[in-house]
Amino acid sequence: METQGSVSHTVPRPGRSVRAQSVKAAHLGKAALWPTLVVLALLLAPFVLASYPLALLGRVLALAIAALGASVVWGRAGILSLGQGLFFGLGGYALAMHLKLAATPKGELPDFMVYSGINKLPWFWQPFHSAPFALLMVVVLPGLAAYLIGWLMFRRRITGVFVSIITQALVLAFVTWLGGAQGLTSGSNGITDFQTFMGLNLRGPDFSRELYWATLLILGVSFAGTAWVLNTPFGSLLTAIRDNENRSRFLGYNPAAFKVAAFVLGGVLSGLSGALYTLHLGTISPAMIGVAFSIELVVWVALGGRASLWGAAGGMVLGQLAKDRISSAAPEAWLYIMGALFVLVVMYLPEGVAGLLKSRLSGGAGRRPAPLPMHPEVKDAV
């Protein structure tokens, strides 16, 4: 019996902490089960799927690498870029130039240059005779472009919707130039008719499966490397800058440098994605890398969950697979469906499907996840 004024102490029951630990372990087990099953299914896909579904899956896995870059730039750094198609196109065209030269008889010019009256191979095409140089440019060109654009924007403290407008304008300008440079880039027709790549026959019976394995491997390495980078202090500082850039600056950090680094990483991943996608599809054209592609990338990353690498990649894969099915059955309705999905995600799933699954697995069923912080400029625009 307690006396008046005495303080009572509640002794925790040992069974309660044991139950909490077992529930936590069960949630962690569920969280690890789904990625394991997904990886296992992707590994077994070449032995189950026919040629067209396997080729389609390979293409969307290549696009998932671009989604990883968008997750870094938008989800972690808080930079809503609508110009990732620029870096995607630079990577794709860098590889396509080599593939076109490899398919052209020695001493001759690519067919579209002959049709346009070009008599000599342009100087910037000549180094692309080398496969190692072309592979290097797949990552160097997008990375360099992202560095220059990011440095010019972020050192002047341009943020929010202004970044979205600038990046969208840049990709539009790039696509316009590609479409008008018929003699240099084959214009709106794009570069196509590839034959070999590093001695491999692109039309061989086993190349599709080999390319799928290579794409899956590169996606896995890109995912692991990006996750490692985001788990370092660099990733933590990106989060701090996203949440409160001014506070990070007052603490002595230079937000512009970290944002440029994140922008470069996103650009490199997009360029790598563009090269693989070009290899899968056998062509690259301005229509594939324009503003529509950049916006669609943002939609699928938002649907999957921009703050999660798994969510961003999964949203891209599932979105592209759904697009292939639905657009074939109802091509007129597909754009409306995609727009409705984006509106629903913004209104009811601000963290995407990944945020909802995380809330469920952590025992937070029924609670709406809190939206990621928005820049003041974005708030004013909304």
LODRENSE-269938 format. One line per field, with one value per residue (C-alpha): residue in three letters; chain; residue number from 1; x, y, z. Coordinates in Angstrom, 2 decimals. Each point is the difference from the previous one (the first is absolute). Layout:
BEGIN
type [ALA,...] .
mol [A,...] .
seq [NUM,...] .
east [X,...] .
north [Y,...] .
up [Z,...] .
% end
This chain:
BEGIN
type [MET,GLU,THR,GLN,GLY,SER,VAL,SER,HIS,THR,VAL,PRO,ARG,PRO,GLY,ARG,SER,VAL,ARG,ALA,GLN,SER,VAL,LYS,ALA,ALA,HIS,LEU,GLY,LYS,ALA,ALA,LEU,TRP,PRO,THR,LEU,VAL,VAL,LEU,ALA,LEU,LEU,LEU,ALA,PRO,PHE,VAL,LEU,ALA,SER,TYR,PRO,LEU,ALA,LEU,LEU,GLY,ARG,VAL,LEU,ALA,LEU,ALA,ILE,ALA,ALA,LEU,GLY,ALA,SER,VAL,VAL,TRP,GLY,ARG,ALA,GLY,ILE,LEU,SER,LEU,GLY,GLN,GLY,LEU,PHE,PHE,GLY,LEU,GLY,GLY,TYR,ALA,LEU,ALA,MET,HIS,LEU,LYS,LEU,ALA,ALA,THR,PRO,LYS,GLY,GLU,LEU,PRO,ASP,PHE,MET,VAL,TYR,SER,GLY,ILE,ASN,LYS,LEU,PRO,TRP,PHE,TRP,GLN,PRO,PHE,HIS,SER,ALA,PRO,PHE,ALA,LEU,LEU,MET,VAL,VAL,VAL,LEU,PRO,GLY,LEU,ALA,ALA,TYR,LEU,ILE,GLY,TRP,LEU,MET,PHE,ARG,ARG,ARG,ILE,THR,GLY,VAL,PHE,VAL,SER,ILE,ILE,THR,GLN,ALA,LEU,VAL,LEU,ALA,PHE,VAL,THR,TRP,LEU,GLY,GLY,ALA,GLN,GLY,LEU,THR,SER,GLY,SER,ASN,GLY,ILE,THR,ASP,PHE,GLN,THR,PHE,MET,GLY,LEU,ASN,LEU,ARG,GLY,PRO,ASP,PHE,SER,ARG,GLU,LEU,TYR,TRP,ALA,THR,LEU,LEU,ILE,LEU,GLY,VAL,SER,PHE,ALA,GLY,THR,ALA,TRP,VAL,LEU,ASN,THR,PRO,PHE,GLY,SER,LEU,LEU,THR,ALA,ILE,ARG,ASP,ASN,GLU,ASN,ARG,SER,ARG,PHE,LEU,GLY,TYR,ASN,PRO,ALA,ALA,PHE,LYS,VAL,ALA,ALA,PHE,VAL,LEU,GLY,GLY,VAL,LEU,SER,GLY,LEU,SER,GLY,ALA,LEU,TYR,THR,LEU,HIS,LEU,GLY,THR,ILE,SER,PRO,ALA,MET,ILE,GLY,VAL,ALA,PHE,SER,ILE,GLU,LEU,VAL,VAL,TRP,VAL,ALA,LEU,GLY,GLY,ARG,ALA,SER,LEU,TRP,GLY,ALA,ALA,GLY,GLY,MET,VAL,LEU,GLY,GLN,LEU,ALA,LYS,ASP,ARG,ILE,SER,SER,ALA,ALA,PRO,GLU,ALA,TRP,LEU,TYR,ILE,MET,GLY,ALA,LEU,PHE,VAL,LEU,VAL,VAL,MET,TYR,LEU,PRO,GLU,GLY,VAL,ALA,GLY,LEU,LEU,LYS,SER,ARG,LEU,SER,GLY,GLY,ALA,GLY,ARG,ARG,PRO,ALA,PRO,LEU,PRO,MET,HIS,PRO,GLU,VAL,LYS,ASP,ALA,VAL] .
mol [A,A,A,A,A,A,A,A,A,A,A,A,A,A,A,A,A,A,A,A,A,A,A,A,A,A,A,A,A,A,A,A,A,A,A,A,A,A,A,A,A,A,A,A,A,A,A,A,A,A,A,A,A,A,A,A,A,A,A,A,A,A,A,A,A,A,A,A,A,A,A,A,A,A,A,A,A,A,A,A,A,A,A,A,A,A,A,A,A,A,A,A,A,A,A,A,A,A,A,A,A,A,A,A,A,A,A,A,A,A,A,A,A,A,A,A,A,A,A,A,A,A,A,A,A,A,A,A,A,A,A,A,A,A,A,A,A,A,A,A,A,A,A,A,A,A,A,A,A,A,A,A,A,A,A,A,A,A,A,A,A,A,A,A,A,A,A,A,A,A,A,A,A,A,A,A,A,A,A,A,A,A,A,A,A,A,A,A,A,A,A,A,A,A,A,A,A,A,A,A,A,A,A,A,A,A,A,A,A,A,A,A,A,A,A,A,A,A,A,A,A,A,A,A,A,A,A,A,A,A,A,A,A,A,A,A,A,A,A,A,A,A,A,A,A,A,A,A,A,A,A,A,A,A,A,A,A,A,A,A,A,A,A,A,A,A,A,A,A,A,A,A,A,A,A,A,A,A,A,A,A,A,A,A,A,A,A,A,A,A,A,A,A,A,A,A,A,A,A,A,A,A,A,A,A,A,A,A,A,A,A,A,A,A,A,A,A,A,A,A,A,A,A,A,A,A,A,A,A,A,A,A,A,A,A,A,A,A,A,A,A,A,A,A,A,A,A,A,A,A,A,A,A,A,A,A,A,A,A,A,A,A,A,A,A,A,A,A,A,A,A,A,A,A,A,A,A,A,A,A,A,A] .
seq [1,2,3,4,5,6,7,8,9,10,11,12,13,14,15,16,17,18,19,20,21,22,23,24,25,26,27,28,29,30,31,32,33,34,35,36,37,38,39,40,41,42,43,44,45,46,47,48,49,50,51,52,53,54,55,56,57,58,59,60,61,62,63,64,65,66,67,68,69,70,71,72,73,74,75,76,77,78,79,80,81,82,83,84,85,86,87,88,89,90,91,92,93,94,95,96,97,98,99,100,101,102,103,104,105,106,107,108,109,110,111,112,113,114,115,116,117,118,119,120,121,122,123,124,125,126,127,128,129,130,131,132,133,134,135,136,137,138,139,140,141,142,143,144,145,146,147,148,149,150,151,152,153,154,155,156,157,158,159,160,161,162,163,164,165,166,167,168,169,170,171,172,173,174,175,176,177,178,179,180,181,182,183,184,185,186,187,188,189,190,191,192,193,194,195,196,197,198,199,200,201,202,203,204,205,206,207,208,209,210,211,212,213,214,215,216,217,218,219,220,221,222,223,224,225,226,227,228,229,230,231,232,233,234,235,236,237,238,239,240,241,242,243,244,245,246,247,248,249,250,251,252,253,254,255,256,257,258,259,260,261,262,263,264,265,266,267,268,269,270,271,272,273,274,275,276,277,278,279,280,281,282,283,284,285,286,287,288,289,290,291,292,293,294,295,296,297,298,299,300,301,302,303,304,305,306,307,308,309,310,311,312,313,314,315,316,317,318,319,320,321,322,323,324,325,326,327,328,329,330,331,332,333,334,335,336,337,338,339,340,341,342,343,344,345,346,347,348,349,350,351,352,353,354,355,356,357,358,359,360,361,362,363,364,365,366,367,368,369,370,371,372,373,374,375,376,377,378,379,380,381,382] .
east [0.00,1.41,0.19,-1.21,2.59,2.02,1.05,-1.11,2.28,-1.35,2.22,-0.09,-1.17,2.67,-2.57,-0.98,3.53,0.37,-3.27,1.05,3.30,-1.74,-2.48,2.85,1.88,-3.12,-0.38,3.67,-0.46,-2.97,1.93,2.89,-2.24,-1.47,3.30,1.38,-2.99,0.25,3.71,-0.64,-2.80,2.23,2.77,-2.38,-1.77,2.18,-0.90,-3.75,-0.84,-0.25,2.13,-2.28,-0.87,3.68,1.03,-2.67,1.16,3.59,-1.01,-1.90,2.88,2.25,-2.46,0.05,3.60,-1.25,-2.61,2.80,1.55,-3.31,-0.37,3.39,-0.67,-3.63,-0.59,3.23,1.24,-3.46,0.75,-2.96,1.74,-2.15,3.02,1.37,-0.75,2.97,2.46,-1.87,0.35,3.68,0.77,-2.19,1.42,3.60,-0.44,-2.15,2.72,2.46,-2.56,-0.79,3.66,0.59,-2.84,1.39,2.55,3.54,0.71,-3.68,-2.35,-3.22,-2.94,-1.80,3.14,0.18,-3.67,0.66,2.97,2.69,3.36,2.18,-0.60,-0.41,2.89,-2.07,-1.11,3.51,0.99,-3.15,1.58,1.49,-2.31,1.86,-0.23,-3.72,-0.59,1.97,-2.07,-3.19,0.75,2.34,-2.28,-3.09,2.13,1.74,-3.27,-1.61,2.99,-0.10,-3.77,-0.02,2.92,-1.64,-3.33,0.90,2.85,-2.60,-2.35,-2.65,-2.50,-3.53,-2.11,2.69,2.27,-2.87,-0.57,3.68,0.61,-3.16,1.08,3.46,-1.30,-2.41,2.87,2.09,-2.81,-0.65,3.66,0.07,-3.09,1.44,3.51,-0.93,3.52,1.63,-2.49,-2.48,-2.54,-3.41,0.51,2.66,3.00,-0.84,1.00,2.61,1.79,2.70,1.31,3.56,-0.08,-3.43,-2.78,-2.90,-2.43,1.37,-2.31,1.75,0.74,-3.35,0.54,3.63,-1.04,-2.67,2.58,2.32,-2.82,-1.02,3.62,0.50,-3.29,1.06,3.41,-1.58,-2.56,2.61,2.39,-2.68,-1.31,3.52,0.56,-3.30,0.87,3.20,0.19,-0.42,-3.52,-0.81,1.11,-2.17,-2.97,0.89,0.31,-3.31,-1.77,1.56,2.61,0.54,0.66,2.58,1.69,0.10,1.66,2.89,-0.89,-0.19,-3.38,0.85,2.92,-2.09,-2.91,2.33,1.47,-3.49,-0.94,3.09,-0.74,-3.55,1.31,2.51,-2.65,-2.35,2.74,0.76,-3.71,-0.23,2.87,-1.51,-3.43,1.46,1.70,-3.26,-2.21,2.47,-0.62,0.09,-1.94,-0.99,-3.55,1.33,1.83,-2.17,-2.07,-2.62,2.58,1.32,-3.49,-0.94,3.14,-1.08,-3.52,1.21,2.56,-2.71,-2.31,2.60,1.39,2.63,1.72,0.60,2.36,-2.14,-3.12,1.40,1.33,-3.11,-2.32,1.84,-0.09,-3.66,-1.03,1.71,-1.42,-3.48,0.55,0.84,-3.19,-2.45,1.27,-0.33,-3.59,-1.14,2.57,-2.30,-0.66,3.56,1.05,-3.13,0.67,3.59,-1.11,-2.66,2.56,2.33,-2.77,-1.07,3.57,0.58,-3.26,-0.10,3.48,2.56,2.74,-1.16,-0.70,3.33,-1.01,-3.33,1.69,2.55,-2.78,-1.84,3.07,0.98,-3.37,-1.32,-3.00,-2.63,2.30,0.55,3.73,1.20,0.99,3.60,0.87,-0.55,2.00,-1.73,-0.09,-1.85,-2.48,-0.72,-0.52,-2.39] .
north [0.00,3.37,2.96,3.44,1.90,-3.06,-0.60,-3.24,-1.77,-2.31,-3.01,-1.11,-3.52,-2.22,-1.64,3.33,0.78,-3.55,0.28,3.38,-1.46,-2.97,2.26,2.19,-3.06,-1.20,3.37,-0.05,-3.50,1.10,3.02,-2.21,-2.68,2.05,1.30,-3.53,-1.37,2.81,-0.64,-3.74,0.58,2.27,-2.61,-2.71,2.16,-1.03,-3.63,0.68,2.91,-0.02,2.29,3.07,0.09,-0.51,2.84,2.24,-0.85,0.75,3.44,0.93,-1.19,2.34,2.83,-0.91,1.25,3.45,-0.27,-0.52,3.25,1.82,-1.37,1.45,3.38,0.43,-2.33,0.58,3.42,1.55,1.17,-0.52,-0.27,-0.27,-0.36,-3.46,-0.86,2.20,-2.27,-3.11,1.17,0.86,-3.52,-1.56,2.05,-0.57,-3.75,0.29,1.94,-2.84,-2.64,1.87,0.35,-3.69,-0.88,2.26,-1.50,1.30,3.18,0.84,2.41,-0.88,-0.12,3.04,2.13,-1.09,0.91,3.44,0.74,-0.33,-0.84,-0.46,-1.56,2.82,0.37,-0.83,-3.29,-1.28,-1.05,-2.12,-2.62,-1.24,-2.07,0.82,3.72,-0.27,-1.90,2.65,2.77,-1.76,1.16,2.96,2.04,-0.19,0.55,3.03,1.49,-0.54,1.62,3.11,0.40,-0.66,2.33,2.85,-0.49,-0.84,2.46,2.70,-1.67,-0.81,-2.42,-1.33,0.40,2.13,-3.06,-1.95,2.72,0.33,-3.75,-0.43,2.82,-1.55,-3.41,1.67,1.95,-3.16,-1.92,2.92,0.07,-3.76,0.17,2.77,-1.42,-2.53,-0.38,-0.38,-2.01,-1.35,2.55,-1.12,-3.44,-0.83,-2.30,-3.62,-3.11,-1.33,-3.27,-0.85,1.13,-0.91,-2.99,-1.25,-0.37,2.12,-2.13,-3.33,-2.51,0.22,3.73,0.96,-2.29,1.11,3.65,-0.69,-1.50,2.96,2.47,-1.78,-0.04,3.71,0.82,-2.00,1.69,3.43,-0.68,-1.25,2.85,2.67,-1.47,-0.02,3.65,1.07,-1.81,2.00,3.45,1.42,-1.46,1.34,3.47,-0.21,-0.73,2.92,2.34,-1.22,0.59,3.38,1.40,3.23,-1.81,-2.22,3.10,1.65,-3.13,0.50,-2.27,1.05,-1.26,0.81,-2.45,-2.87,0.73,0.08,-3.35,-1.53,1.49,-1.53,-3.41,0.17,1.05,-2.86,-2.56,1.44,-0.14,-3.61,-0.77,1.70,-2.05,-3.29,0.98,0.85,-3.39,-1.76,1.92,0.22,3.69,3.44,3.06,3.44,-1.23,-2.50,2.54,3.12,1.78,-2.76,-2.59,2.23,0.60,-3.65,-0.90,2.33,-1.50,-3.58,0.96,1.85,-3.00,-2.42,2.36,2.61,-0.32,-3.74,-1.57,-3.15,2.08,2.11,-2.99,-2.07,2.83,0.36,-3.73,-0.49,3.24,-0.87,-3.52,1.40,2.58,-2.74,-1.90,2.86,2.16,-2.99,-0.65,3.63,2.41,3.03,-0.51,-0.69,3.62,0.67,-3.08,1.07,3.52,-1.32,-2.28,2.93,2.14,-2.83,-0.58,3.69,0.25,-3.30,-1.59,2.82,-2.56,-2.34,-3.70,-0.57,2.37,-1.79,-3.41,1.30,1.33,-3.32,-2.09,2.25,-0.43,3.40,-1.25,2.60,2.95,2.29,0.53,3.55,1.65,0.87,3.64,2.41,3.05,3.37,0.61,-3.25,0.82,3.36,-1.66,-2.56] .
up [0.00,-1.03,2.38,-1.01,-2.00,-0.88,-3.59,-1.59,-2.45,-2.65,-0.53,-3.64,-0.52,-1.56,-2.28,-1.54,-1.30,-1.30,-1.91,-1.42,-1.20,-1.59,-1.79,-1.25,-1.24,-1.81,-1.73,-1.05,-1.35,-2.09,-1.27,-1.14,-1.54,-2.84,-1.43,0.12,-1.91,-2.59,-0.61,-0.29,-2.52,-2.10,0.01,-1.18,-2.61,-3.01,0.59,0.15,-2.29,-3.77,-2.17,-0.08,3.74,0.81,-2.31,1.55,3.51,-0.98,-1.29,3.14,2.20,-1.98,0.70,3.70,0.14,-1.05,2.76,2.54,-1.19,0.32,3.53,0.95,-1.58,1.04,2.92,1.92,-1.18,-0.50,-3.55,-2.34,-3.37,-3.11,-2.26,0.75,-3.61,-0.97,1.82,-1.12,-3.60,0.31,1.19,-2.67,-2.87,1.16,-0.37,-3.14,-1.78,0.53,-0.99,-3.20,-0.93,0.74,-2.38,-2.77,-2.43,0.54,-1.92,-0.49,1.76,1.85,-2.38,1.41,-0.51,-3.65,-0.50,1.54,-2.25,2.67,-1.63,3.07,3.38,2.57,2.42,3.10,-1.58,-0.67,3.55,0.21,-2.24,3.27,2.19,3.27,-0.80,-0.68,3.25,1.87,-1.59,1.10,3.55,-0.60,-2.27,2.26,3.09,-1.50,-1.24,3.43,1.70,-2.20,0.29,3.74,0.67,-1.93,1.79,3.59,0.50,-0.72,2.51,-2.56,1.56,-0.23,-3.11,-1.65,-0.19,-1.57,-2.60,-0.89,-0.35,-2.06,-2.31,-0.41,-1.01,-2.42,-1.57,-0.30,-1.68,-2.37,-1.02,-0.55,-2.19,-2.14,-0.45,-2.68,-1.36,3.40,2.09,-2.59,1.24,1.18,-1.55,2.56,-0.31,-0.75,-1.96,2.43,-0.77,2.54,3.36,1.02,-2.33,1.11,-2.54,1.23,-1.98,1.18,1.70,3.38,0.13,1.52,2.96,0.44,-0.11,2.61,2.36,-0.56,0.66,3.18,1.19,-0.72,1.73,3.06,0.16,-0.51,2.73,2.48,-0.76,0.27,3.25,1.42,-0.98,1.57,3.24,0.40,1.67,-3.50,-0.15,3.46,-1.04,-3.11,2.26,2.25,-2.98,-1.41,3.31,0.81,-2.35,1.92,3.26,-1.73,-1.39,3.43,1.40,-2.41,-2.88,-3.63,-1.27,-3.61,-0.07,1.39,-2.34,-3.00,1.07,0.28,-3.37,-1.60,1.50,-1.35,-3.41,-0.18,0.91,-2.63,-2.65,0.83,-0.23,-3.39,-1.43,1.16,-1.26,-3.42,-0.12,0.90,-2.42,-2.87,-0.63,1.62,-1.12,1.36,0.66,2.57,2.17,0.01,2.59,-0.04,1.05,2.80,1.39,-0.30,1.95,2.80,0.01,0.42,2.64,1.94,-0.29,1.31,2.63,-0.75,3.38,-0.47,-2.54,0.00,-0.45,-2.83,-1.95,0.67,-1.01,-3.31,-0.74,0.89,-1.68,-3.27,-0.01,0.63,-2.74,-2.51,0.80,0.41,-2.87,-2.32,1.09,0.34,-1.48,0.27,3.69,1.15,0.57,2.05,2.11,0.65,0.93,2.37,1.67,0.58,1.52,2.30,1.15,0.73,1.96,1.90,-0.22,0.33,0.69,-2.74,0.24,1.75,2.80,0.41,0.18,2.47,2.21,-0.14,0.76,2.91,1.61,-1.05,-1.93,-0.47,0.52,-2.91,-0.62,0.39,-3.28,-0.66,0.66,-2.89,-0.92,0.56,-3.74,-0.54,2.75,-1.60,-3.40,1.43] .
% end
